């Protein structure tokens, strides 16, 4: 792997990103849970938070935007899940599009939540920060590339970190911001590095197993044991399939040429006596 954690082998890169069925399944589960937990009570949260300071118009707009974004993502995930085999034809482009989509979603949410800070008092900010960080992490974890995942985190940290610093003029906030950036760079990088190393280990084991199986098939004789009355008693391979159950034993054996390695002669089993 290089510094951006790209595989040196295009085959490994393709195999690592080919399972869009699992990816779209995670999308459906994630957005279903978010819709169930967030949407039903979200208008009530907006009403209690902003009605007294901003009025009904702001409450309705913010609630509607949240419903539209979350339901759209849920609908998109269901559609992609049903048609993920089409995405498998172009897995690289599909993942790039989905990664950028989630980056855009987090960019919008950074703006959306920053607006909420301006509309309410500081007493709400702690619980909002905890809740929004939780839901943001769930969505950001859907991004498959570590550097795009970091950019999505950075959009949130920059928005809230710099806004908090400007409101409070406390240089300790800048230190915490710097700590958060270092943590997220190292965490997202080494987490993906570990996942890809595990994938390479499994892929190496799989390739070695396939190579060993191929060697065994090439070097092991195909054996079939038959009884005159009992039929086929044992068969260890389907590689050299020549037996036809619709034919008699004599007819099946007529189809086999047994090579005599010592004298380099061919012996026809037709001359065998089965009486």
C-alpha positions, 0 to 999 in steps of 0.5 A: 500500500502507498501513503494514501493506503491504495493497494499496489495491485489493481486486483486487490483494489477492485476486490476490496471495493467490490462488495457494494451489496454490504455497503448498501445494506449498511446504508439502509440500516443506518438511515432507517435507524436515523429516521426512526430515532430523529424524525418523529420528535424533531419538530418538537425539538425545534419548537421548544428551541427556536419558537420563542427566539425565531418564530414559527417560520424558522421552526418549520423550515429547519424541521422540513429540511431535516425531514427532507434530507433524512428521508431522501437518504433513506429512499436513496439507500433503498433504491441502491440496495435493490439495484446494487448489482448495477453498481457492481459494474462500476464499483470505483465510480459508485463509491466515489459518488457515495463518498462525495454525497456523504461529504456534502451531507456533512457540509450541510449539517455543519452549516445547519447546526452552526445556524442553530447556535446563533438562534439559541442560548449557550445552555443548549450547546452542550447537549446539542454538541453531543447529539450532533456528534453522535449522528454525524459519526454514524454518517461519516463512517459510511465514507470509504476513503480515510482522507474524505472521512477526515475532510468530513470530520474537519468540516464539522470541527472547523465550523464549531471550533472556530465559531466557539473561539470567536464567541469566547476568545479563549485560546484553549479552544484552539489547542483543543481544536488542534488536538482534535485534528491530530486525533482524527487524522491518526485515527481515521488513517490507522483504522483504515490501514488496519482494515486493509491489512486484515483484508490483505491477509485474508486475500493472501490466504485465499489465493494460496488456498486456491493455488493449492487446490489447483495443484491438487486437481492437476496432480491427483488422479480422478478415481471412480469405483463401480460395482457391476450390480451396485453402480457407482460406489465412490468418485473423488472428482468431477474434473474428468467427468466421463461416466454417463449413467444412461449407458451400460458399463460396457458402453461407458468403459468403451469410451475410456482409453487406458494408456500402458505407461510401460509399453506405451500401448493403449488398452481398450476396456472393450475387451474386458469380460464382464460375464 
